[in-house]
């Protein structure tokens, strides 16, 4: 009998060893890992540079709290500011904490309280994160939510007309690709409507880059695919390549809202995390690395569209190496079959297979994964005809 709260429906696979794209379970079976900790290990498991940086820091100092200067934080913040639309950074421990901080920052900086988010969005499991999330299943059983959130249809430019008379709007909070909501990339017309609405309402624009950031879409951040001017960007997942860390990146003008005592964290920005972040960003933010990730994303989509041609596959969509395969029925059985075949993938809702390979994945590994997907989907289709 487990002593763990049963908050996860776990697969009976216990990973004991991992390197790059390949993981090995407790029975010695190997898998191509197209999950990577849910878009976390963007450089692959146990990247040499990140591993060495953390090992070196382990022998120096782990944690001293944010009451002291931290040169590693300054270095990481400068990298994030250089490669984003932001100027100032607050480091925390996770994506949920980053989104929580972004909501607090937007309300305090504007003096307004209402936040606009979108149906099928996902912004975390804290109370503010749940309230911002446009999925009722995330909120069930937890009582009253934090007030002040409006939910609009995603990818519907006309939806903003319903808030034409609404005042007191502090921010719009947006994912440029809804990952947990089914892998839905934003349409350019919708993005333009978001920016126009923010300008008209003098509302801040928060871009949730927890899953799409740090090279996942082939750019440093997903919003760079569009003509967007974010005021706040949240990052986590790939930021530390597996080490728990998150960040709120904001415009310089917002610095007046986050002054001493306004927000804080005990463990956020600790030296081990910052060692991992600096080593990760040193690789990911290289232009040639981002270009290679974008090229691999296009290659993966092209391979999928070429090979998955049966009627069971309805649509293949995504950005970079965040790909969704929408199917005509439930995909849980296919995901289980793929595990037997040595490929690990995720769902994104009941009918979507989500692929999140490391940005370092090889084209040979992509070809192998697509072959396994084709076999599993064809086997499923044959049984269910």
Sine and cosine of phi, psi and omega as CSV:
sin_phi,cos_phi,sin_psi,cos_psi,sin_omega,cos_omega
0.00,0.00,0.76,-0.65,-0.04,-1.00
-0.97,0.24,0.58,-0.82,0.11,-0.99
-1.00,-0.06,0.16,0.99,0.01,-1.00
-1.00,-0.05,0.59,-0.81,0.25,-0.97
-0.86,0.51,0.68,-0.73,-0.07,-1.00
-1.00,0.02,0.87,0.49,-0.02,-1.00
-1.00,0.06,-0.07,1.00,0.00,-1.00
-0.78,-0.63,0.62,-0.79,0.19,-0.98
-1.00,0.01,1.00,-0.07,-0.16,-0.99
-1.00,0.07,0.57,-0.82,0.18,-0.98
-0.99,0.17,0.55,-0.83,-0.04,-1.00
-0.98,0.18,0.82,0.57,0.02,-1.00
-0.77,-0.63,0.85,-0.52,0.00,-1.00
-0.93,-0.36,0.96,-0.27,-0.06,-1.00
-0.98,0.21,0.81,-0.59,-0.02,-1.00
-0.93,-0.37,-0.26,0.97,-0.08,-1.00
-0.45,-0.90,0.61,-0.79,-0.01,-1.00
-0.44,-0.90,0.58,-0.81,0.09,-1.00
-0.43,-0.90,0.82,-0.57,0.00,-1.00
0.89,0.45,-0.87,-0.50,-0.03,-1.00
-1.00,-0.08,-0.15,0.99,-0.14,-0.99
-0.95,-0.31,0.72,-0.69,0.09,-1.00
-0.83,-0.55,0.38,-0.92,-0.01,-1.00
-0.78,-0.63,0.72,-0.70,-0.02,-1.00
-1.00,-0.02,-0.01,-1.00,-0.09,-1.00
-0.91,0.41,-0.25,0.97,0.02,-1.00
-0.99,-0.15,0.05,1.00,0.01,-1.00
1.00,0.03,0.03,1.00,0.03,-1.00
-0.98,0.22,0.69,-0.72,0.02,-1.00
-0.97,-0.26,0.44,-0.90,-0.03,-1.00
-0.65,-0.76,0.53,-0.85,0.31,-0.95
-0.98,0.20,0.82,-0.57,-0.09,-1.00
-0.99,-0.15,0.98,-0.20,0.07,-1.00
-0.97,-0.23,0.53,0.85,0.14,-0.99
-0.90,-0.44,-0.74,0.68,0.03,-1.00
0.79,0.61,0.77,0.64,0.05,-1.00
0.92,0.40,0.42,0.91,-0.11,-0.99
0.92,0.39,0.92,0.39,0.08,-1.00
0.90,0.44,0.54,0.84,-0.04,-1.00
-0.98,-0.17,-0.80,0.59,-0.09,-1.00
-1.00,0.08,0.95,0.30,-0.08,-1.00
-0.91,0.41,-0.42,0.91,0.07,-1.00
-1.00,-0.09,0.17,0.98,-0.07,-1.00
1.00,0.08,0.27,-0.96,-0.02,-1.00
-0.91,0.42,0.66,-0.75,0.14,-0.99
0.80,0.60,0.72,0.70,0.08,-1.00
-0.80,0.59,0.71,-0.71,-0.12,-0.99
-0.86,0.51,-0.71,0.70,-0.06,-1.00
-0.92,0.38,-0.66,0.75,0.01,-1.00
-0.93,0.37,-0.69,0.73,0.02,-1.00
-0.85,0.52,-0.71,0.70,-0.02,-1.00
-0.91,0.41,-0.64,0.77,0.00,-1.00
-0.90,0.44,-0.67,0.74,0.01,-1.00
-0.94,0.34,-0.66,0.75,0.03,-1.00
-0.87,0.50,-0.69,0.73,0.01,-1.00
-0.89,0.45,-0.65,0.76,0.00,-1.00
-0.94,0.35,-0.54,0.84,0.03,-1.00
-0.84,0.55,-0.55,0.83,-0.03,-1.00
-1.00,0.06,0.00,1.00,-0.04,-1.00
-0.94,-0.34,-0.96,0.28,0.04,-1.00
-0.36,-0.93,0.68,-0.73,-0.03,-1.00
-1.00,-0.03,-0.79,0.61,-0.22,-0.97
-0.50,-0.87,0.74,-0.67,0.06,-1.00
-0.75,-0.66,-0.10,0.99,-0.05,-1.00
1.00,0.09,0.23,-0.97,-0.04,-1.00
-1.00,0.05,0.30,0.96,0.13,-0.99
-0.99,0.12,-0.08,1.00,-0.04,-1.00
-0.85,-0.52,0.45,-0.89,0.14,-0.99
-0.85,0.52,0.50,-0.87,-0.04,-1.00
-0.62,-0.78,0.99,-0.15,-0.06,-1.00
-0.90,0.43,-0.49,0.87,0.03,-1.00
-0.93,0.38,-0.60,0.80,0.10,-1.00
-0.90,0.44,-0.70,0.72,-0.02,-1.00
-0.86,0.50,-0.67,0.75,0.00,-1.00
-0.91,0.42,-0.71,0.70,0.00,-1.00
-0.92,0.40,-0.66,0.75,0.01,-1.00
-0.89,0.45,-0.64,0.77,0.01,-1.00
-0.89,0.45,-0.62,0.79,0.03,-1.00
-0.91,0.41,-0.69,0.73,-0.01,-1.00
-0.92,0.40,-0.64,0.77,0.02,-1.00
-0.92,0.40,-0.63,0.77,-0.01,-1.00
-0.89,0.46,-0.57,0.82,-0.11,-0.99
-0.95,-0.30,0.37,0.93,0.04,-1.00
-0.58,-0.81,-0.02,-1.00,0.05,-1.00
-1.00,0.08,0.06,1.00,-0.07,-1.00
-0.99,-0.12,0.12,-0.99,-0.02,-1.00
-0.79,-0.61,-0.52,0.85,-0.10,-1.00
-0.82,-0.57,0.52,-0.86,-0.08,-1.00
-0.74,-0.68,0.67,-0.74,0.19,-0.98
-0.89,-0.45,0.83,-0.56,0.00,-1.00
-0.99,-0.10,0.67,-0.74,0.03,-1.00
-0.71,-0.71,-0.41,-0.91,-0.16,-0.99
-0.93,-0.37,-0.18,0.98,-0.13,-0.99
-0.27,-0.96,0.15,-0.99,0.07,-1.00
-0.92,0.39,-0.64,0.77,0.03,-1.00
-0.87,0.49,-0.68,0.73,0.03,-1.00
-0.91,0.41,-0.60,0.80,0.02,-1.00
-0.90,0.44,-0.70,0.72,0.02,-1.00
-0.92,0.39,-0.60,0.80,0.08,-1.00
-0.86,0.51,-0.72,0.70,0.02,-1.00
-0.90,0.43,-0.61,0.79,0.01,-1.00
-0.90,0.44,-0.66,0.75,0.01,-1.00
-0.91,0.42,-0.70,0.72,0.05,-1.00
-0.87,0.49,-0.70,0.71,-0.02,-1.00
-0.89,0.46,-0.69,0.73,-0.02,-1.00
-0.89,0.45,-0.69,0.72,0.00,-1.00
-0.92,0.40,-0.69,0.72,-0.05,-1.00
-0.94,0.34,-0.64,0.77,-0.04,-1.00
-0.94,0.35,-0.56,0.83,-0.06,-1.00
-1.00,-0.09,-0.36,0.93,-0.12,-0.99
0.96,0.29,0.17,0.99,0.02,-1.00
-0.92,-0.39,0.23,-0.97,-0.15,-0.99
-0.85,-0.53,-0.36,0.93,-0.13,-0.99
-0.99,0.12,0.68,-0.73,0.01,-1.00
-0.84,-0.54,0.75,-0.66,0.05,-1.00
-0.99,-0.13,0.82,-0.57,0.11,-0.99
-0.78,-0.63,-0.21,-0.98,-0.19,-0.98
-0.72,-0.69,0.50,-0.86,0.04,-1.00
-0.85,0.53,0.62,-0.78,-0.01,-1.00
0.94,0.35,0.18,0.98,0.09,-1.00
-0.96,0.27,0.24,-0.97,0.12,-0.99
-0.60,-0.80,0.83,-0.55,-0.07,-1.00
-0.77,-0.64,0.23,0.97,0.09,-1.00
0.87,-0.49,0.04,-1.00,-0.13,-0.99
-0.87,-0.50,0.21,0.98,0.25,-0.97
-0.96,0.27,0.10,-1.00,-0.04,-1.00
-0.91,0.40,-0.66,0.75,0.07,-1.00
-0.93,0.37,-0.62,0.78,0.03,-1.00
-0.90,0.44,-0.69,0.73,0.05,-1.00
-0.89,0.45,-0.68,0.74,-0.02,-1.00
-0.90,0.44,-0.58,0.81,0.01,-1.00
-0.96,0.27,-0.41,0.91,-0.07,-1.00
-0.96,0.29,0.75,-0.66,-0.01,-1.00
-1.00,-0.04,0.71,0.70,0.05,-1.00
-0.68,-0.73,0.89,-0.46,-0.05,-1.00
-0.89,0.46,-0.53,0.85,-0.07,-1.00
-0.89,0.46,-0.44,0.90,0.01,-1.00
-0.95,0.32,-0.43,0.90,-0.16,-0.99
-0.98,-0.20,-0.19,0.98,-0.13,-0.99
-0.87,0.50,0.79,-0.61,0.11,-0.99
1.00,-0.01,-0.02,1.00,-0.09,-1.00
-0.97,-0.26,0.19,0.98,0.09,-1.00
0.98,0.22,-0.25,-0.97,-0.06,-1.00
-0.86,0.51,0.67,-0.74,0.05,-1.00
-1.00,0.02,0.27,-0.96,0.15,-0.99
-0.85,0.52,0.75,-0.66,-0.06,-1.00
-0.98,0.18,0.28,-0.96,0.16,-0.99
0.97,-0.24,0.19,0.98,-0.03,-1.00
-0.97,-0.26,0.71,-0.71,0.12,-0.99
-0.92,-0.38,0.68,-0.73,-0.03,-1.00
-0.90,-0.43,0.81,-0.59,0.01,-1.00
-0.89,-0.45,0.38,-0.93,0.10,-1.00
-0.89,0.45,0.66,-0.75,0.03,-1.00
-0.98,0.22,0.58,-0.81,0.03,-1.00
0.90,0.44,0.47,0.88,0.04,-1.00
-0.85,-0.52,1.00,-0.09,-0.04,-1.00
-0.86,0.50,-0.50,0.87,-0.04,-1.00
-0.96,0.28,-0.25,0.97,-0.10,-1.00
-0.89,0.45,-0.44,0.90,-0.05,-1.00
-0.93,0.37,-0.32,0.95,0.02,-1.00
-0.88,0.47,-0.42,0.91,0.01,-1.00
-0.94,0.34,-0.26,0.97,0.01,-1.00
-0.93,-0.36,0.32,0.95,-0.08,-1.00
-0.85,0.52,-0.58,0.81,-0.04,-1.00
-0.99,-0.11,0.01,1.00,-0.08,-1.00
-0.97,0.23,0.73,-0.68,0.06,-1.00
-0.95,-0.32,0.02,-1.00,0.11,-0.99
0.90,0.44,0.52,0.85,0.02,-1.00
-1.00,0.01,0.90,-0.43,-0.03,-1.00
-0.99,0.16,-0.64,0.77,-0.13,-0.99
-0.29,-0.96,0.35,-0.94,0.26,-0.97
-0.94,-0.35,0.73,-0.68,-0.04,-1.00
-0.90,-0.43,0.82,-0.58,-0.24,-0.97
-0.64,-0.77,0.64,-0.76,0.28,-0.96
-0.98,-0.20,0.76,-0.64,0.02,-1.00
-0.97,0.25,-0.34,0.94,0.25,-0.97
-0.71,-0.70,0.87,-0.50,0.05,-1.00
-0.97,0.24,0.96,-0.26,-0.06,-1.00
-0.98,0.22,-0.89,0.45,-0.01,-1.00
-0.90,0.43,-0.42,0.91,-0.04,-1.00
-0.99,0.12,0.13,0.99,0.07,-1.00
0.84,-0.54,0.14,0.99,-0.05,-1.00
0.87,0.49,0.94,0.34,0.02,-1.00
-0.90,-0.43,0.95,-0.31,0.09,-1.00
-0.94,0.33,0.53,-0.84,0.03,-1.00
-0.96,0.29,0.57,-0.82,0.10,-1.00
-1.00,0.10,0.58,-0.82,0.00,-1.00
-0.84,0.55,-0.62,0.79,0.00,-1.00
-0.91,0.42,-0.62,0.79,0.05,-1.00
-0.91,0.41,-0.69,0.72,0.01,-1.00
-0.88,0.48,-0.67,0.74,0.03,-1.00
-0.88,0.48,-0.63,0.78,0.03,-1.00
-0.92,0.39,-0.60,0.80,0.05,-1.00
-0.87,0.49,-0.76,0.65,-0.03,-1.00
-0.90,0.43,-0.65,0.76,0.03,-1.00
-0.89,0.46,-0.70,0.72,0.01,-1.00
-0.87,0.49,-0.70,0.71,0.01,-1.00
-0.88,0.48,-0.68,0.74,0.01,-1.00
-0.89,0.46,-0.70,0.72,-0.04,-1.00
-0.92,0.39,-0.62,0.79,-0.06,-1.00
-1.00,-0.02,-0.01,1.00,-0.10,-1.00
0.77,0.63,0.71,0.71,0.02,-1.00
-0.98,-0.22,0.51,-0.86,0.06,-1.00
-0.97,0.25,0.47,-0.88,0.07,-1.00
-0.94,-0.33,0.89,-0.45,0.05,-1.00
-0.97,-0.23,0.85,-0.53,0.07,-1.00
-0.96,-0.27,0.89,-0.46,0.05,-1.00
-0.99,0.12,0.97,-0.25,-0.02,-1.00
-0.95,-0.30,0.43,0.90,-0.05,-1.00
-0.85,0.53,-0.71,0.71,-0.02,-1.00
-0.99,-0.12,-0.47,0.88,-0.12,-0.99
-1.00,-0.05,-0.22,0.98,-0.10,-1.00
-1.00,0.08,0.03,-1.00,0.05,-1.00
0.85,0.53,0.73,0.68,0.15,-0.99
1.00,0.03,-0.10,1.00,-0.13,-0.99
-0.85,0.53,-0.58,0.81,-0.04,-1.00
-0.99,-0.12,0.14,0.99,-0.04,-1.00
1.00,-0.07,0.00,1.00,0.14,-0.99
-0.76,-0.65,0.26,-0.97,-0.02,-1.00
-0.81,0.59,-0.69,0.72,0.05,-1.00
-0.68,-0.73,0.52,-0.86,-0.08,-1.00
-0.89,0.45,-0.49,0.87,-0.05,-1.00
-0.91,0.42,-0.31,0.95,-0.04,-1.00
-0.93,0.36,-0.19,0.98,0.10,-1.00
-0.96,0.27,-0.16,0.99,-0.12,-0.99
-0.76,-0.65,0.19,-0.98,0.08,-1.00
-1.00,0.04,0.98,0.21,-0.05,-1.00
-0.85,-0.53,0.52,-0.86,0.03,-1.00
-0.82,-0.58,0.98,0.22,-0.04,-1.00
-0.93,0.36,0.56,-0.83,0.11,-0.99
-1.00,-0.07,-0.52,0.85,0.00,-1.00
-0.68,-0.73,0.70,-0.72,0.05,-1.00
-0.80,-0.60,0.73,-0.69,0.08,-1.00
-0.94,-0.33,0.63,-0.78,-0.02,-1.00
-0.67,-0.75,0.44,-0.90,0.08,-1.00
-0.19,-0.98,-0.74,-0.67,0.05,-1.00
0.57,0.82,-0.99,-0.11,-0.08,-1.00
-0.93,0.36,-0.11,0.99,-0.12,-0.99
-0.87,0.49,-0.61,0.80,0.00,-1.00
-0.91,-0.41,0.19,0.98,0.00,-1.00
0.79,0.61,0.58,0.81,0.03,-1.00
0.86,-0.52,-0.35,0.94,0.08,-1.00
-0.99,0.11,0.71,-0.70,-0.07,-1.00
-0.91,0.42,0.89,-0.45,0.00,-1.00
-0.28,-0.96,0.53,-0.85,0.09,-1.00
-0.62,-0.78,0.21,-0.98,-0.03,-1.00
-0.49,-0.87,0.61,-0.80,0.21,-0.98
-0.95,-0.31,0.86,-0.52,-0.02,-1.00
-0.93,-0.38,0.83,-0.56,-0.09,-1.00
-0.69,-0.72,0.27,-0.96,0.07,-1.00
-0.93,0.38,0.44,-0.90,-0.03,-1.00
-0.84,0.54,-0.59,0.81,-0.04,-1.00
-0.88,0.48,-0.35,0.94,-0.03,-1.00
-0.99,0.10,-0.11,0.99,-0.01,-1.00
-0.87,0.49,-0.46,0.89,0.00,-1.00
-0.93,0.36,-0.33,0.95,-0.02,-1.00
-1.00,0.05,-0.53,0.85,0.01,-1.00
-0.97,-0.24,0.99,0.13,0.03,-1.00
-0.95,-0.31,0.15,-0.99,-0.04,-1.00
-0.78,0.63,0.78,-0.62,0.00,-1.00
1.00,-0.04,-0.18,0.98,-0.06,-1.00
-0.99,0.14,-0.47,0.88,-0.02,-1.00
-0.36,-0.93,0.40,-0.92,-0.03,-1.00
-0.13,-0.99,0.08,-1.00,-0.01,-1.00
-0.31,-0.95,0.62,-0.78,0.04,-1.00
-0.97,0.26,-0.78,0.62,-0.12,-0.99
-1.00,-0.09,-0.32,0.95,-0.08,-1.00
-0.85,0.53,0.72,-0.70,0.03,-1.00
0.97,0.25,0.30,0.95,0.02,-1.00
-0.89,0.46,0.31,-0.95,-0.19,-0.98
-0.92,0.40,-0.52,0.85,0.08,-1.00
-0.90,0.43,-0.70,0.71,0.02,-1.00
-0.89,0.46,-0.68,0.74,-0.03,-1.00
-0.92,0.38,-0.57,0.82,0.09,-1.00
-0.87,0.49,-0.68,0.73,0.03,-1.00
-0.91,0.42,-0.68,0.73,-0.02,-1.00
-0.89,0.46,-0.75,0.66,-0.04,-1.00
-0.88,0.48,-0.65,0.76,0.02,-1.00
-0.92,0.38,-0.63,0.78,0.01,-1.00
-0.91,0.42,-0.76,0.64,-0.07,-1.00
-0.92,0.39,-0.49,0.87,0.03,-1.00
-0.84,0.54,-0.56,0.83,0.04,-1.00
-1.00,0.02,-0.77,0.63,-0.17,-0.99
-0.89,0.45,-0.61,0.79,-0.10,-1.00
-0.99,0.11,0.14,0.99,0.14,-0.99
-0.96,0.29,0.78,-0.63,-0.06,-1.00
-0.81,0.59,-0.64,0.77,-0.03,-1.00
-0.93,0.36,-0.54,0.84,0.04,-1.00
-0.93,0.38,-0.70,0.72,0.02,-1.00
-0.90,0.44,-0.62,0.79,0.02,-1.00
-0.90,0.43,-0.65,0.76,0.04,-1.00
-0.90,0.44,-0.65,0.76,0.04,-1.00
-0.89,0.46,-0.67,0.74,0.04,-1.00
-0.89,0.45,-0.68,0.73,0.01,-1.00
-0.89,0.45,-0.67,0.74,0.03,-1.00
-0.91,0.42,-0.59,0.81,0.05,-1.00
-0.89,0.45,-0.68,0.73,0.04,-1.00
-0.91,0.42,-0.64,0.77,0.03,-1.00
-0.89,0.46,-0.70,0.72,0.01,-1.00
-0.89,0.46,-0.72,0.69,0.01,-1.00
-0.89,0.46,-0.67,0.75,0.00,-1.00
-0.89,0.45,-0.67,0.74,0.03,-1.00
-0.89,0.46,-0.70,0.72,-0.01,-1.00
-0.89,0.45,-0.69,0.72,-0.03,-1.00
-0.94,0.35,-0.47,0.88,0.02,-1.00
-0.97,0.24,-0.62,0.78,-0.15,-0.99
-1.00,-0.10,-0.53,0.85,-0.07,-1.00
-0.99,-0.11,0.98,0.19,-0.16,-0.99
-0.96,-0.28,-0.06,1.00,-0.04,-1.00
-0.96,0.29,0.20,-0.98,-0.06,-1.00
-0.93,0.38,-0.31,0.95,-0.03,-1.00
-0.94,0.33,-0.47,0.88,0.01,-1.00
-1.00,-0.01,0.91,-0.42,-0.07,-1.00
-1.00,0.03,-0.66,0.75,-0.06,-1.00
-0.35,-0.94,0.56,-0.83,0.11,-0.99
-0.87,-0.50,0.82,-0.57,-0.10,-0.99
-0.53,-0.85,0.29,-0.96,0.06,-1.00
0.49,-0.87,-0.12,-0.99,0.07,-1.00
-0.71,-0.70,0.73,-0.69,0.03,-1.00
0.83,0.55,-0.78,-0.62,-0.01,-1.00
-0.97,-0.24,0.61,0.79,0.20,-0.98
-0.85,-0.53,0.99,-0.17,-0.17,-0.98
-0.83,-0.56,0.68,-0.73,0.11,-0.99
-0.89,-0.46,0.69,-0.72,0.08,-1.00
-0.92,-0.38,0.97,-0.23,0.00,-1.00
-0.99,0.12,0.77,-0.64,-0.07,-1.00
-0.90,-0.43,0.20,-0.98,-0.06,-1.00
-0.99,0.16,-0.06,1.00,0.00,-1.00
-0.36,-0.93,-0.07,-1.00,-0.03,-1.00
-0.86,0.52,0.57,-0.82,-0.08,-1.00
-0.93,-0.37,0.05,1.00,-0.06,-1.00
-0.87,0.50,-0.64,0.77,0.02,-1.00
-0.91,0.41,-0.61,0.79,0.03,-1.00
-0.91,0.41,-0.66,0.75,0.01,-1.00
-0.89,0.46,-0.65,0.76,0.07,-1.00
-0.90,0.44,-0.66,0.75,0.03,-1.00
-0.89,0.45,-0.65,0.76,0.01,-1.00
-0.90,0.44,-0.56,0.83,0.06,-1.00
-0.89,0.46,-0.66,0.75,0.07,-1.00
-0.88,0.48,-0.59,0.81,-0.02,-1.00
-0.99,0.15,-0.09,1.00,0.07,-1.00
1.00,-0.04,0.48,0.88,0.05,-1.00
-0.74,-0.67,0.78,-0.62,0.01,-1.00
-0.97,-0.24,0.84,-0.54,0.05,-1.00
-0.69,-0.72,0.14,-0.99,-0.06,-1.00
-0.88,-0.48,0.38,-0.92,0.27,-0.96
-1.00,0.07,0.29,-0.96,0.20,-0.98
-0.66,-0.75,0.96,0.29,-0.22,-0.97
1.00,-0.07,0.14,-0.99,-0.13,-0.99
-0.91,0.40,-0.46,0.89,-0.15,-0.99
-0.91,-0.42,0.20,0.98,-0.07,-1.00
-0.83,-0.55,0.78,-0.63,0.15,-0.99
-1.00,-0.04,0.79,-0.61,-0.03,-1.00
-0.95,-0.32,0.74,-0.67,0.01,-1.00
-0.92,-0.39,0.80,-0.61,-0.02,-1.00
-0.69,-0.73,0.88,0.48,0.01,-1.00
-0.92,0.39,0.30,-0.95,0.10,-1.00
-0.91,0.41,0.41,-0.91,0.02,-1.00
-0.93,0.37,-0.24,0.97,0.03,-1.00
-1.00,-0.01,0.05,1.00,-0.03,-1.00
-0.83,0.56,0.58,-0.81,0.04,-1.00
-1.00,0.00,0.34,-0.94,0.05,-1.00
-0.92,0.40,-0.50,0.87,0.06,-1.00
-0.91,0.41,-0.66,0.75,0.05,-1.00
-0.91,0.40,-0.61,0.79,0.07,-1.00
-0.88,0.48,-0.73,0.69,0.00,-1.00
-0.87,0.49,-0.67,0.74,0.04,-1.00
-0.89,0.45,-0.70,0.71,-0.01,-1.00
-0.89,0.45,-0.68,0.74,0.01,-1.00
-0.89,0.45,-0.62,0.78,0.04,-1.00
-0.88,0.47,-0.68,0.73,0.03,-1.00
-0.91,0.41,-0.64,0.77,0.05,-1.00
-0.88,0.47,-0.70,0.72,0.01,-1.00
-0.87,0.49,-0.72,0.70,-0.01,-1.00
-0.88,0.48,-0.72,0.70,-0.06,-1.00
-0.93,0.38,-0.66,0.75,-0.01,-1.00
-0.93,0.37,-0.66,0.76,0.02,-1.00
-0.91,0.41,-0.63,0.78,0.04,-1.00
-0.90,0.43,-0.64,0.76,0.02,-1.00
-0.91,0.41,-0.69,0.73,-0.02,-1.00
-0.89,0.45,-0.64,0.77,-0.01,-1.00
-0.90,0.43,-0.63,0.78,-0.01,-1.00
-0.94,0.35,-0.55,0.83,-0.13,-0.99
-0.98,-0.20,0.21,0.98,0.07,-1.00
-0.95,0.31,0.00,0.00,0.00,0.00
